[in-house]
Amino acid sequence: MCWRHVRQRRWRSMRKARDAAGVPHSAGRTIIASGLVRLEFPDGWLDFDLQLVQELLHALNERLLPIVQSLDPEFADMIGDYDSADQLVGVAFATAQVYIGSAARRHRVTKDKALSVGREHSSGATLVQMINHGANFWKHADEWDWQSPDKRRTVIVDMLERVGVSEDDYVLSSLLAKLLEPEAIDLRRLGPLLEQWRQALELAYPTGSSG
């Protein structure tokens, strides 16, 4: 499906949302910028892209939870359960990373600045930095020559070590556990974290300002 059709479907969804809420069409405005879609009102806004991310996280979590709940440490390695869980977490991180990049562009701020905003882990890394590095690890780890220097790998591995994850672990599952601690592993919890980060980004870099 081309972007024009996606946009048309989003417009129809947003009109339905406004009508269902009884909101006059003159009461707010719809913004589509850099792939980020939201319905904005004087007292707040609805983020349809985040809603889509949350739906994807829910679907991924439906696949992940049965694996986590049935893990048998004696046999999980043998039958690939840990690998399956890591792949699902990697997809979730990459989904969140796309949203983070779109929101940064929407606020006309560099991604590095956007990643420095919001809640921090006890290590000092922001939660969105952990998500971003997790996504990059999932996308690129199989490309790396671990015997040769690599700047991107060094940055990611350094962050992993800061938060207490070893590159010899099942990295992405371990990173998710660190990200959500002390809560249990649940990919759906990434949605509220992204929403809190987006609100912090809005305060730090109001729409229309430049960072």
C-alpha positions as CSV (number, residue, x, y, z in Angstrom):
1,M,0.0,0.0,0.0
2,C,1.4,3.4,-1.0
3,W,1.8,6.3,1.5
4,R,-1.1,8.2,-0.2
5,H,-3.5,5.4,0.7
6,V,-2.1,5.1,4.2
7,R,-2.6,8.8,4.7
8,Q,-6.2,8.6,3.4
9,R,-7.0,5.8,5.8
10,R,-5.5,7.8,8.7
11,W,-7.6,10.8,7.8
12,R,-10.7,8.7,7.9
13,S,-9.7,7.1,11.2
14,M,-9.1,10.6,12.7
15,R,-12.4,11.9,11.5
16,K,-14.2,9.0,13.1
17,A,-12.3,9.5,16.3
18,R,-13.3,13.2,16.4
19,D,-16.9,12.3,15.6
20,A,-17.1,9.6,18.2
21,A,-15.8,12.0,20.8
22,G,-18.3,14.7,19.7
23,V,-15.5,17.1,18.9
24,P,-16.3,19.8,16.4
25,H,-14.0,19.8,13.4
26,S,-13.1,23.4,14.2
27,A,-11.9,22.6,17.7
28,G,-8.5,21.3,16.8
29,R,-6.2,20.5,14.0
30,T,-4.7,17.4,12.4
31,I,-0.9,17.4,11.8
32,I,0.9,15.0,9.4
33,A,4.6,15.8,9.4
34,S,7.6,13.6,8.8
35,G,5.4,10.5,9.0
36,L,4.1,11.4,12.4
37,V,0.3,11.8,12.7
38,R,-1.5,13.4,15.5
39,L,-4.7,15.2,16.3
40,E,-4.0,18.3,18.3
41,F,-6.2,20.3,20.6
42,P,-5.6,23.3,22.8
43,D,-5.4,21.1,25.9
44,G,-3.6,18.1,24.4
45,W,-3.5,15.7,21.5
46,L,-4.0,12.2,20.2
47,D,-1.0,10.4,18.8
48,F,-2.1,7.9,16.2
49,D,1.4,6.7,15.4
50,L,2.0,5.9,19.0
51,Q,-1.4,4.1,19.0
52,L,-0.1,2.0,16.1
53,V,3.2,1.3,17.9
54,Q,1.2,0.1,21.0
55,E,-0.9,-2.2,18.8
56,L,2.3,-3.8,17.4
57,L,3.8,-4.1,20.8
58,H,0.7,-5.8,22.0
59,A,0.8,-8.3,19.1
60,L,4.5,-9.0,19.7
61,N,3.8,-9.5,23.4
62,E,1.2,-12.1,22.6
63,R,4.0,-14.1,21.0
64,L,6.6,-13.4,23.7
65,L,4.7,-14.2,26.9
66,P,4.1,-17.9,26.2
67,I,7.8,-18.3,25.5
68,V,8.8,-16.5,28.7
69,Q,6.2,-18.4,30.8
70,S,7.3,-21.8,29.4
71,L,11.1,-21.3,29.6
72,D,12.9,-24.3,31.0
73,P,16.5,-23.2,31.7
74,E,17.7,-26.8,31.0
75,F,16.3,-27.0,27.5
76,A,15.6,-23.4,26.4
77,D,19.0,-23.0,24.7
78,M,18.6,-26.4,22.9
79,I,15.2,-25.6,21.3
80,G,15.9,-22.0,20.6
81,D,13.4,-20.3,23.0
82,Y,15.9,-17.7,24.1
83,D,16.7,-16.9,20.5
84,S,13.0,-16.5,19.7
85,A,12.5,-14.2,22.6
86,D,15.4,-12.1,21.7
87,Q,14.2,-11.7,18.1
88,L,10.7,-10.6,19.3
89,V,12.3,-8.0,21.6
90,G,14.5,-6.8,18.8
91,V,11.5,-6.2,16.6
92,A,9.8,-4.3,19.4
93,F,12.9,-2.1,19.9
94,A,13.1,-1.3,16.2
95,T,9.4,-0.4,16.1
96,A,10.0,2.0,19.0
97,Q,13.1,3.4,17.3
98,V,11.2,4.4,14.2
99,Y,8.7,6.3,16.4
100,I,11.5,8.0,18.3
101,G,13.1,9.1,15.0
102,S,9.8,10.4,13.6
103,A,9.0,12.4,16.8
104,A,12.5,13.9,16.8
105,R,12.0,15.1,13.2
106,R,8.6,16.4,14.1
107,H,10.1,18.6,16.8
108,R,13.0,19.7,14.5
109,V,15.6,18.4,16.9
110,T,18.5,16.1,16.3
111,K,18.1,12.5,17.3
112,D,21.0,12.7,19.7
113,K,19.2,15.6,21.6
114,A,15.9,13.8,21.5
115,L,17.5,10.7,23.0
116,S,18.9,12.7,25.9
117,V,15.4,13.6,27.0
118,G,13.2,11.8,29.5
119,R,13.6,9.2,32.3
120,E,16.9,7.7,33.1
121,H,18.0,4.3,34.1
122,S,20.1,4.0,37.3
123,S,23.2,3.8,35.1
124,G,22.5,7.4,33.8
125,A,21.5,6.3,30.3
126,T,18.0,7.5,29.3
127,L,15.4,4.8,28.6
128,V,15.1,5.8,25.0
129,Q,18.9,5.6,24.6
130,M,18.6,2.0,25.8
131,I,15.8,1.3,23.3
132,N,17.7,2.9,20.5
133,H,20.9,1.0,21.1
134,G,18.9,-2.2,21.5
135,A,17.3,-1.7,18.1
136,N,20.7,-1.0,16.5
137,F,22.2,-4.1,18.1
138,W,19.4,-6.2,16.7
139,K,19.7,-4.7,13.3
140,H,23.5,-4.8,12.9
141,A,25.1,-7.4,15.3
142,D,25.1,-10.1,12.6
143,E,27.0,-7.8,10.3
144,W,29.9,-7.1,12.7
145,D,33.3,-8.6,12.6
146,W,33.8,-9.0,16.3
147,Q,37.5,-9.4,15.8
148,S,37.9,-5.9,14.2
149,P,37.3,-2.4,15.7
150,D,33.9,-1.0,15.0
151,K,32.8,2.4,16.3
152,R,29.1,1.7,16.3
153,R,29.6,-1.6,18.1
154,T,31.9,0.0,20.7
155,V,29.2,2.6,21.5
156,I,26.5,0.0,21.9
157,V,28.6,-2.5,23.9
158,D,29.7,0.3,26.2
159,M,26.1,1.2,26.9
160,L,25.2,-2.4,27.5
161,E,28.0,-2.7,30.0
162,R,26.9,0.5,31.7
163,V,23.4,-0.9,32.3
164,G,24.7,-4.3,33.4
165,V,24.2,-6.4,30.2
166,S,27.0,-8.6,28.8
167,E,27.4,-9.1,25.1
168,D,27.6,-12.8,26.0
169,D,24.0,-12.8,27.3
170,Y,20.9,-12.9,25.3
171,V,21.4,-9.2,24.9
172,L,18.0,-7.9,24.0
173,S,15.9,-9.9,26.5
174,S,18.5,-8.9,29.2
175,L,18.3,-5.2,28.1
176,L,14.5,-5.2,28.2
177,A,14.6,-6.6,31.7
178,K,17.0,-3.8,32.8
179,L,14.8,-1.2,31.0
180,L,11.6,-2.4,32.8
181,E,13.0,-3.3,36.2
182,P,11.6,-3.9,38.8
183,E,8.6,-4.8,36.6
184,A,8.2,-8.1,34.8
185,I,9.1,-8.4,31.1
186,D,6.1,-7.2,29.1
187,L,6.6,-5.4,25.7
188,R,3.4,-3.5,26.2
189,R,5.1,-1.4,28.9
190,L,7.3,0.2,26.2
191,G,4.2,2.1,25.0
192,P,3.8,4.2,28.2
193,L,7.5,4.8,28.3
194,L,7.4,6.2,24.8
195,E,4.4,8.4,25.7
196,Q,6.2,9.8,28.8
197,W,9.3,10.5,26.6
198,R,7.2,12.2,23.9
199,Q,5.7,14.5,26.6
200,A,9.2,15.3,27.9
201,L,10.3,16.0,24.4
202,E,7.3,18.3,23.9
203,L,8.3,20.3,27.0
204,A,12.0,20.5,26.0
205,Y,11.4,21.2,22.4
206,P,7.9,22.6,21.7
207,T,6.6,22.1,18.2
208,G,7.7,24.8,16.0
209,S,10.9,25.6,17.9
210,S,14.3,24.4,16.7
211,G,16.8,22.4,18.6
